[in-house]
Amino acid sequence: MELIWFACFTLLLAGYFALEGFDLGVGLLLPVLGRSVSGRDRMVAAMAPFVLANEVWLVAVAGALFGVYPSLEGEVLFGLYPVVVAMLLSWILRDTGLWFRRRAEGSAWRGFWDLMITVGSLGLSFGWGVALYAAATGFGSSLLNPVGLMLGVVVTLLFAFHGWTFLAWRSPGLAGATRSGRALAVSGAVAALPAVGVLLGSMPYLLEHTAPAATLNVLSVMALPFAPIVVAAQVWVWRTFRPGKNAVRIPSFF
């Protein structure tokens, strides 16, 4: 059961990186590719239908972490406290930007919230790299370790590339040449590599901190029946908003 839940946790984190990674990548690219209001509107329109569905993966990751590895809760929250706080604030800032950018007219208003989307996306992307390095070293290294900071840069660049590939697939013309769904899948797999690599390297450490078998059995009964529903919802979103289907329409709440 420990191995099954380790595989589930790895899949959830990889899924978050592969799916939410392109949302964050689009946010990072707003000032680069969105050089006009209409251009930024198109970029937000491209990712908007996917944002809430993709964030479900983060909720699942947090639930699995504290349910399957409860003894790590203190280490994560204490050892990564500044990073966790910064990432939460970045998450709030990014989502607030998405919700508020069209709540009033005016280039200054929209420009400010577009900047907040980029700042929040940067904080989340960079923070994940730092957090992954801390997890790989057993939360014993400095948060300012050069390797950890470099991993933050790498994750940020991977997300930006994934976002560029997504835009080229979803809204041709925004990011140069059109990309296929296969190219998007490959860029998603590449974006997930840091998370998968760190978890595989930390596998013995995680298995040592796994919850008792009785707890895992209860979690299995509570969580696994809902997995098909989550997967089905994700499939519905991707089929409904694939290229050519509502490709440039911005949902009213964004």
MARKOLTOR-831384 format. One record per residue: residue in one letter; x, y, z of N, C-alpha, C in turn. Coordinates in pm, whole numbers, plus 32768, in hexadecimal, padded with zeros to 4 digits. Layout:
<rs>
AXYZXYZXYZ...
</rs>
This chain:
<rs>
M80527F8780008000800080008056807F8000E80C980788045812280EC8048815281117FBCL817480AC7F6B81A280C57EE3813280FB7E8BI80B980C97EA0804780F97E51802F818D7E6CW803281B37EEA801A823F7F09808F82987EE2F810882627EE7817A82AE7EB4816882C97E1EA813C82627DD4812482747D4580B482D97D2DC804B82D47D7F7FDD83347D72800D83C37D8DF805D83D27DF6809084577E1880EA848D7DA9T813E84377D72819584607D04814284897C8BL80DB843B7C6C8084845B7BFB803D84E07C0FL800E84FA7C897FC885777CA5802585F07C93L809F85E67CCA80FB86577CBF8128866A7C2FA814285FB7BE8816686067B5B80F486417B0AG807786187B2A8004864F7AE57FF586E47AFDY801087107B78800987A07B95807187EC7B43F80EC87BA7B3F815587FE7AF4813488027A5EA80FF87937A2B80E2878A799C806A87DF7974L800987F079CE7F8E883879AC7F9488C979DCE7FA688DE7A5C7FAE89677A8D802C89AC7A5AG808F895D7A32810B899779FF80F589F17987F809A89CB792C80878A2178B780388A9F78DCD7FDE8A9679407F9A8B10796F7FFF8B7479A6L80598B4279F980C08B997A31811C8BCC79C3G813A8B767961818E8BA078F2814F8C0F78A1V80CD8C07788980888C72784180908CF47891G807E8CEB7915808B8D62796881168D9E7960L817C8D49795D82058D7B7951821C8DC278CCL81D78D95786581EE8DCA77DF81978E4277BDL813C8E69781780E48EDB77F981308F5877CDP819A8F83781581DF8FFC77E882388FE6776EV82528F68774D82AA8F4A76DB825B8F3F7659L81F08EF1765C819F8EDB75E481258F3775DDG80F48F63764F807D8FB9765180A4904B7650R80CC907C75DD80FC910675D6808C916A75BDS8012913C75B87F9D919275AB7F2F915C7604V7ECA91AF761D7E5B918276717E15910B7631S7DFE911275AF7DBB90A3756B7E0F9024756FG7E93903475657EEB8FBF756C7EE68F7C75F4R7EE78FCD765E7EDE8F9376E47E548F5676FCD7DED8F9476C57D678F5A76D07D628ED0768FR7DA08EC2761D7DA18E4075D87DEE8DD87627M7E5B8E0176667EA98DA376B67E5B8D73772FV7E178DD077727DC68DA977E57D518D5377B7A7D168D7677447CA78D26770F7CD38C9876F2A7D4F8C8776C67D7F8C0176A37D878BA7771EM7DB38BDF778F7DC68B8978047D518B8B7864A7CFB8BF1785C7C928C0578C07C3B8B8A78DAP7C0D8B4078737BB48ACE78907BF88A5D78DDF7C7C8A5D78E27CC589EE791E7CF38A0A79AEV7CF28A8979D77D338AAF7A547CF98A677ACDL7C778A707ADF7C398A367B577C48899E7B59A7C38895F7AE47C4688CD7ADE7CD588A47B01N7D3788F17AD37DC288CF7AEE7DE688E37B81E7DAA89467BC27DCA895F7C4E7D9688F17CAAV7D3688A37C7B7D0688317CCA7D7A87D17CE8W7DD887C77C8B7E4A876C7C9F7E9E87987D16L7EAC881B7D2B7EF9884B7D9D7EB3882A7E20V7E3088387E237DE488137E9A7DF6877E7EB8A7DF2872D7E4D7E06869D7E5F7E93867E7E91V7EF786C67E5E7F8186B27E8B7F8E86D17F20A7F5487437F4A7F5C87687FD87F148702802FG7E9F86D580037E56867180517EA285EE805CA7EDF85C27FEC7F2B85457FEF7FA885528045L7FEA85C6803E806485DA808D804885CD8122F7FE3861281527FC8861381E27F78859A820FG7F3B855381B07EF484D981D57F4C845E81D1V7FA08455816A7FF683E0815A807883EE81A6Y80AA846A81B38129848281F9811484E98268P80C084CA82CB809E852D8333811585598386S81788503839781EA852983EA8242859283A6L822D85A78325827B860C82DE823A869582E3E81C1869D8317817A871D831981CB87888360G81FF876583D6824E87C5842182CC87ED83D8E8310878C839D838C87A983558372880582DEV830687EA829582E8883C822082C388CA8249L826688D682A98237895B82CF82A089AB831BF82F28966836D835A89AE83B783D689C78360G8405895E831D847E896C82CC846C89C38252L83F289C8821C83D98A1781A3837C8A8C81BFY83758AB8823C83118B1D825F83178B9A8206P838C8BD881F3838E8C4F819C83648C30810DV838E8BBB80DA836B8B97805082D58B7B8045V829F8B3180A682108B1080A381BC8B9080A8V81E08BED810081968C6C810A81A08CBA8087A821A8CC1804E822D8D097FD081DD8CCA7F5FM81D78C457F5C818D8C017EF280F68C147F03L80C68C107F7F80388C297F9680118CB77F6CL80658D187F91804A8DA27F68804F8DB07ED0S80AD8D6A7E9280B78D707E00803C8D327DBEW800D8CC57DF77F948C847DC37F1C8CE27DCCI7F0D8D217E407E9F8D807E527EAC8DF57DF1L7F258E277DE27F3E8E997D8B7F1F8E767CFAR7F4B8E027CCE7F328DD97C447E9C8DCA7C2AD7E568D857C837DC68D707C6F7D788DF17C7DT7DA28E487CD87D608ECA7CE67D6E8F1B7C66G7DE58F147C297DF88F597BAA7D9C8F267B3EL7D8A8EA37B397D318E687AD57CA08E957AEBW7C778E9D7B677BEC8EC17B857BD18F577B76F7C358FAB7B957C1F903B7B9B7C4090857B1AR7C8C90497ABF7CC190947A4E7C5490CE79F5R7BDE909179F27B7190C3799D7AFE90FD79EFR7B1891197A6E7AAE914F7AC27A9A91E57AAFA7AF792257A6A7AEA92B37A4D7B3292D079CBE7B0B933B798A7B4C9362790E7BC593BA792DG7C1993CA78CA7C8E941E78DB7D0D93CE78CES7D6C940378827DE993BB786A7E3D93AE78E8A7E36941279417E86940D79BC7E53939D7A17W7DD093937A267D95932A7A7A7DBB92A27A45R7DA4928B79C47DBD9207798D7E5291EA798AG7EA39250796E7F34923B796D7F69921479F5F7F3292517A607F5E922F7AE77F41919D7B06W7EC791717AEA7EA390E77B0C7EE890837AB1D7F0490A87A367F54905079E07FE0903E7A1AL801890AB7A51809A90A37A92809390487B0CM8026904F7B5880178FF97BCD800E8F657BA5I7FCE8F4A7B327FCA8EC17B0080578E8F7AE6T80A98EE37AA981338EBC7A8C81858EAB7B0BV81778F087B6881C38F007BE681998E837C35G81178E687C3B80E88DF27C8181178D717C3FS81158D6E7BBA81448CF87B7181D88CE17B88L82248D4F7B8C82B48D437BA682CE8D107C33G82858D447C9582998D177D1E82798C847D30L820F8C557CF281EB8BC87CFC82518B707CB4S82778B957C3D82D48B437BEE835B8B397C34F83928BAB7C5B84158BAC7C9E840C8B667D25G83A08B7D7D6D838F8B3E7DF0838B8AA77DE9W834E8A707D80834A89DF7D7283D689A67D61G842B89E97D1784B389B87D0784FF89B67D8AV84F38A227DD785368A297E5A84FF89BE7EB8A847A89AB7EB6843B89477F0D846688BA7EE8L8472889F7E67849D881A7E3B852B87FB7E6AY8583885E7E60860C88467E8D8610882E7F24A85C1887C7F6F85BD88688000858A87DC8021A852487AE7FD884F087287FF0855786BE7FCDA85A286D47F63860786727F38867886677F9CT869286D07FE986FF86CF804B86CC86BB80DAG864F868B80E686198670816B85FC86EB81BDF85E1875C817C85C087DA81BD862F880A8219G86A987DD81FD8718880482538771886F8219S875D8893819B87B488F6815B877989828167S87CE89E5815387A18A70815587468A8A80DEL86E08ADB80F486868AFF808886C98B588021L873E8B8E8044878B8BE17FE787FD8B947FA8N87F88B0F7FB0885F8ABD7F7288628AD77EDBP88D88AED7EA088E08B0D7E1188A08AA27DB8V88AD8A237DDF887189B97D8E87D989C37D92G87A289DD7E08871289ED7E1486DF8A647DC4L87298AD37DCA87038B497D7C870B8B2D7CE6M87718AE07CBE877E8ABD7C31870B8A647C04L86E18A077C5C867089B27C3A85F18A067C2CG85E68A6F7C7D85758ACA7C6E85748B0C7BE5V85EA8B337BB685F68B6F7B3085D18B087AC4V86028A8C7AD685E68A237A7385518A077A6AV850E89F87ADC847E89DE7ADB84348A527A99T845D8ACD7AB7841D8B417A7A842B8B3F79E3L84A28B1F79B184B88B19792084688AA878E0L84618A357924841489C578EE838089E878E6F834D8A2B794C82C08A54794882A88ABA78D9A83068B1778C782F78B7A785D82F58B3677D4F834C8AD577C0834D8A8C774182CB8A3E772FH829B8A01779B821D89B7779581A98A157773G81AA8A8C77AF81438AEE779181488B1B7700W81C18B2D76CB81D18B54763E819C8AE675E2T81B98A687602818889F975B180F089F175B8F80B88A08762F80268A07763E7FE58A7275E9L801C8AEC75EC7FE48B58759B7FEC8B387506A80598AFC74DB80688AD9744E80078A6B7425W7FDB8A1A74867F7889B1746A7EE989E77472R7ECE8A3474D77E448A6074F27E198AD8749ES7E738B39748E7E538BB374447EC28BD373E1P7EC18B8F736E7F2A8BA573097F368C3972E5G7FB28C6572D97FCC8CF172BA7FFC8D3F7333L7FDE8D0F73AB800D8D547423809F8D387441A80CC8CBF742181548C967446819F8C5B73D0G818C8C95735B81D58C6472E681918BEE72A6A81E18B8F727981AE8B1D722E814F8AC97283T80EB8A917241808A8A3B728580CD89BB72B5R80A98993732E80DD89177368806B88B17376S808F8833736F802C87C87378801187A47409G7FA78756741E7F8C872374A37FFC86CB74D6R803E8685747B80AE863074A58120868574DBA813B86F6749B81A4875074CC818187867556L810187A3756B80D687D275EF80E987667658A80C986E9763580DB867A7693816F866976B6V81C6867776548256866A766C828786DA76C7S825C875676AE828987C57702825387B67790G81DA877C779E81A58762782281F686FB786DA8220869278268273862A786482F986657890V833186BB783C83B186FA785F83A0875578D8A8330879F78DE831887F77950830A87A979D2A82D9872D79C882C486DB7A3F834286927A6CL83AA86917A1A842386457A3A8462866B7AC0P847186ED7AE184AD870D7B64846186D07BD8A83DB86D67BD3838B869F7C41839B86087C4AV839485C47BD983A185337BD9842D85097C06G8492854F7BD5851B852E7BFB8534853C7C90V850285A87CCA851585BE7D5A84CC85547DABL845185337D84840584CF7DCF844684467DC6L847484217D5184B6839F7D438536839A7D96G858084097D9685FA840E7DE785DE840C7E7BS8568843E7EA3854384437F3184EC83CD7F5AM84DF836B7F04848382FC7F1D849D82B47FA2P851A828E7FC38531824B8044850882A280BBY8526832380B285048380811E846D838A8130L8424839380BF8393839D80C68353831D80FBL838682AC80CE834E822E80FC835F821C8192E83CD825081C983E482478259837E829A82A8H83468300826782E9835A82AC825983438282T823D82D3824281B582B58218815C82988290A80E082BF8286807F82A682F1806A820F8303P803781E48377801D8155838C7FBB811D8325A7FC2809883157F6F805682B17EDB807082C7A7EAF807483447E22808D83607DF68116832CT7E4D817A833D7E2E8201830B7E2782018273L7E8581BB82337E8481B581A17E07816F816CN7DDA810A81B37D6080C5818A7CE781238190V7CE0817281FA7C7281D182077C79823A8198L7CF2826C817D7D0382CE81127CDA8294808BS7CFB821680767CD781D57FF77C3F81D17FE6V7BF981AE80507B6781A680497B2B82318034M7B67829980717B31831F80687B5283647FE4A7BCD834F7FB27BFC839F7F407BEF835A7EB9L7C1182DB7EB27C18829A7E2F7B9482977DE2P7B1F828A7E247AA2828C7DD67A8A830E7D8AF7AC9837D7DB97AB583FD7D767B1784147D03A7B7C83C07CF97BE183D27C907BA483CE7C04P7B4B836E7BE47B10836E7B5E7AC183ED7B3FI7A8184287BA47A3684A47B8F7A9485167B6AV7B04851F7BB17B6585897B957B9F85787B09V7BC184FE7AE67BF984E47A627B93850479F5A7B1584DB7A0B7AAD84F579A97A97858B7996A7A9A85D77A037A8B866879FA7AFE86A679ABQ7B77867379C27BEA86A6797A7BDF868A78E4V7BB3861178C37BA185ED78367B38864577F5W7ACA865F783D7A6186B578087A95874077E9V7AE4877A78447B1B8800782F7B72880377B2W7BC987A077A27C2487A077317BDB878876ADR7B74873776B07B27871F76347AD387997610T7A9E87DB76747A47884E765A7A9588C67629F7B0C88DC765F7B598954763E7BD5893775ECR7BD188CE759E7C4188B375437C43891B74D4P7CB2892874897CBB898B741E7C44898073BEG7C0F89F5739C7B9A89F773457B1889F5738FK7B1C89DB74137AA489DA74667AB08A4974CEN7A6A8AB874B87A708B2A75157B008B587529A7B4C8B5E74BD7BDD8B7374C97C038BFB74FEV7BB18C6374E57BDB8CE8750E7B768D2A756BR7B138CE275967AAE8D1D75EF7ADF8D1B767FI7ADB8D8E76BF7B028D97774C7A878D7E77A2P7A8A8D1F77FF7A1A8D0B785979F68D8E78A0S79778DA278BD79488E2078F5798D8E427978F79B78DD979C679F58DF57A477A888E197A3AF7AC38E0E79C27B4B8E3A79AB7B4C8EB1794A
</rs>
